[in-house]
Amino acid sequence: MRDIKIIPEMPRELDIRPLTEGEIEHLAKLLGEKIERKDVVHWMSQSIIDVVRLSQPSARQRSKELRRIAREGRSWLRSIDRRIDLSSDTSLFQAKKTLNEVKPKLEQFCEIADLAARDLESTIKPGNQKTPPALDMFFGRMIGVAKRAHVPPHIPGRAVRSQTAPQPPPAFFQFVKAALEVARDVITASEIPAPLRAVALTILKERSDDALVKILLRSRGFIGGYRKDPHGVTEWTPK
């Protein structure tokens, strides 16, 4: 069965609002003096555009929306039927006849939506949900920007996070949190179709530090160490 689309086609051009001077300054400050503002602007803007372009509802979200459409469609039919039956206006008798003619098509539409939802639900596997590709891409870009600024992509360790008086989180982690906030603000204020905006904001939603660390660890992977070169920070595995 062909999937029912619940988001519009991607516009050829996305009207994304520019980063403000305050946003640029804040992100550059977190990365230190070895990053150029133009690089921050370019990579942040491109990452935000790519998140929107890659934003697609998950199978679970699509199934939920299809179930809602079917449920509301059947509820509407019952409500109209009831109102016509209870009305004393004889002119509605013709409307009842017309409704009975179109009702099978509407009921068929609701059934198709339910079947499509069932097909999607059969693809959903139990267990932990995978990181959305758009979020992986965003974090990958932020890791690249940080390395250019000679900032290793460190994340808070469990020991650090469990201390009574925790140390400030690594510069990279602070940068990622700030970048996520800026991206959400930019998307909210941009001329983007509402369904696309909603999916993008869900992908970039605010998370607890622990949840963010877990996702970053999956996206970044386990890294043995870092070394500096003229181009920034590169990864290496000690022998």
C-alpha positions in Angstrom: 0.0 0.0 0.0 1.3 3.4 -0.9 2.1 5.6 2.1 -0.2 8.6 2.7 1.9 11.8 2.9 1.3 13.9 5.9 3.9 16.6 5.2 4.1 18.9 2.2 6.7 18.6 -0.5 10.0 20.2 0.4 10.1 23.8 -0.9 13.0 24.4 -3.4 14.1 27.4 -1.3 13.9 27.6 2.5 13.6 31.1 3.9 15.8 30.7 7.0 16.4 33.8 9.0 20.1 34.8 9.4 21.9 34.4 12.7 21.9 37.5 14.9 25.1 39.2 15.9 24.4 38.0 19.5 24.1 34.4 18.4 27.3 34.5 16.3 29.2 36.1 19.1 28.0 33.6 21.7 28.9 30.6 19.6 32.3 31.9 18.6 33.1 32.8 22.2 32.4 29.2 23.3 34.8 27.9 20.7 37.6 30.3 21.5 39.8 32.6 19.5 40.8 30.0 16.8 37.5 30.1 15.0 36.5 32.7 12.4 33.0 34.2 12.7 32.3 33.5 9.0 32.9 29.8 9.6 30.4 29.8 12.5 27.8 31.6 10.3 28.4 29.2 7.3 28.3 25.9 9.2 25.5 26.8 11.5 23.3 28.1 8.7 24.0 25.1 6.5 23.4 22.7 9.3 20.0 24.3 10.2 19.0 24.1 6.5 20.0 20.5 6.2 18.1 19.6 9.4 14.9 21.0 7.9 15.6 19.2 4.6 16.3 15.9 6.3 13.4 16.2 8.7 10.9 13.5 8.1 8.4 12.1 10.7 9.3 8.8 12.1 7.2 5.7 11.4 5.8 6.0 14.9 4.8 9.7 14.3 3.3 9.0 10.9 1.3 6.0 12.3 0.0 8.2 15.1 -1.1 10.9 12.7 -2.8 8.4 10.4 -4.7 6.9 13.3 -5.8 10.4 14.4 -7.1 11.2 10.9 -9.1 8.0 10.8 -10.5 8.5 14.3 -11.5 12.1 13.7 -13.0 11.2 10.3 -15.3 8.6 11.9 -16.1 10.9 14.8 -17.1 13.6 12.3 -19.4 11.2 10.4 -21.2 10.1 13.7 -21.6 13.7 14.8 -23.1 14.9 11.5 -25.4 11.9 11.4 -26.6 12.6 15.0 -27.2 16.3 14.4 -29.3 15.6 11.3 -31.4 12.9 13.0 -32.1 15.2 16.0 -32.9 18.3 13.8 -36.5 19.3 13.2 -35.5 21.2 10.0 -37.1 19.2 7.1 -34.6 20.8 4.7 -31.9 18.6 6.2 -33.6 15.4 4.9 -32.0 16.1 1.5 -28.7 16.7 3.2 -29.1 13.3 4.9 -29.6 11.7 1.5 -26.4 13.4 0.1 -24.4 12.4 3.2 -25.5 8.7 2.8 -24.2 8.9 -0.8 -20.7 10.1 0.2 -20.4 8.2 3.5 -19.1 5.0 2.0 -16.2 7.0 0.4 -15.4 8.7 3.6 -15.5 5.5 5.6 -13.2 3.9 2.9 -10.8 6.8 3.4 -10.7 6.2 7.1 -10.1 2.5 6.6 -7.2 3.2 4.2 -5.6 5.5 6.8 -6.0 2.8 9.5 -4.4 0.2 7.2 -1.5 2.5 6.3 -0.9 3.1 10.0 -0.9 -0.7 10.6 1.7 -1.2 7.9 3.9 1.5 9.5 3.5 0.0 12.9 4.7 -3.4 11.6 8.0 -1.7 10.8 8.6 -0.3 14.3 11.0 -2.5 16.2 11.0 -2.7 20.0 13.9 -1.3 22.0 15.8 2.0 22.0 14.9 4.3 19.1 17.8 5.2 16.8 19.1 8.8 16.6 17.4 10.6 13.8 19.7 11.0 10.8 19.1 14.8 10.8 20.4 15.0 14.4 23.4 12.8 13.6 24.2 15.1 10.8 23.9 18.2 13.0 26.1 16.8 15.6 28.6 15.7 13.0 28.8 19.2 11.7 29.2 20.7 15.2 32.1 18.2 15.9 33.7 19.4 12.6 33.4 23.1 13.6 34.8 22.4 17.1 37.8 20.6 15.7 38.6 23.5 13.3 38.6 25.7 16.4 41.1 23.2 18.1 38.3 22.2 20.6 38.3 18.5 21.2 34.7 17.0 21.2 34.8 16.1 24.9 31.5 15.3 26.7 30.9 15.1 30.4 31.9 11.8 31.9 29.8 9.8 34.4 32.3 10.5 37.2 32.2 14.2 36.5 28.4 14.3 36.3 28.0 12.4 39.6 30.2 14.7 41.7 28.6 16.7 44.5 30.2 19.9 43.2 30.3 19.2 39.4 32.9 20.9 37.3 31.8 23.1 34.4 31.0 20.9 31.3 33.6 20.8 28.5 33.6 23.7 26.0 32.4 21.4 23.2 29.4 20.3 25.2 28.5 23.9 26.1 28.9 24.8 22.4 26.5 22.0 21.3 23.9 23.0 23.8 24.1 26.6 22.6 24.0 25.5 18.9 20.9 23.5 19.5 19.2 26.4 21.2 20.2 28.8 18.3 19.0 26.3 15.7 15.6 26.0 17.4 15.2 29.8 17.6 16.2 30.2 13.9 13.7 27.5 12.8 10.9 28.9 14.9 11.4 32.4 13.4 11.8 31.2 9.8 9.3 30.9 6.9 9.0 27.1 6.9 5.9 25.1 6.3 4.4 24.3 9.7 4.6 20.5 9.5 8.3 20.6 8.5 9.0 23.1 11.3 7.3 20.8 13.9 9.4 17.8 12.8 12.6 19.8 12.8 11.9 21.2 16.3 11.1 17.7 17.6 14.5 16.4 16.3 16.3 19.4 17.9 14.2 19.4 21.1 15.8 20.3 24.4 17.1 17.3 26.3 18.6 16.7 29.7 22.4 16.7 29.9 22.4 12.9 30.5 20.2 12.3 27.4 22.3 14.6 25.3 25.6 12.9 26.4 24.2 9.5 25.4 23.1 10.7 22.0 26.5 12.5 21.4 28.3 9.4 22.4 26.4 7.4 19.8 27.0 10.0 17.2 30.7 10.7 18.0 31.6 7.1 19.0 34.4 6.1 21.4 37.6 8.0 20.6 41.0 7.0 21.9 42.5 10.4 21.9 43.2 13.6 20.0 46.2 15.4 18.6 46.6 18.9 17.2 47.7 19.7 13.7 47.8 22.9 11.7 44.2 22.4 10.7 42.7 21.8 14.1 42.1 18.6 16.1 42.2 15.1 14.6 41.3 11.8 16.1 43.8 9.0 16.7 43.8 5.7 18.5 46.8 4.9 20.7 48.6 1.7 19.9 
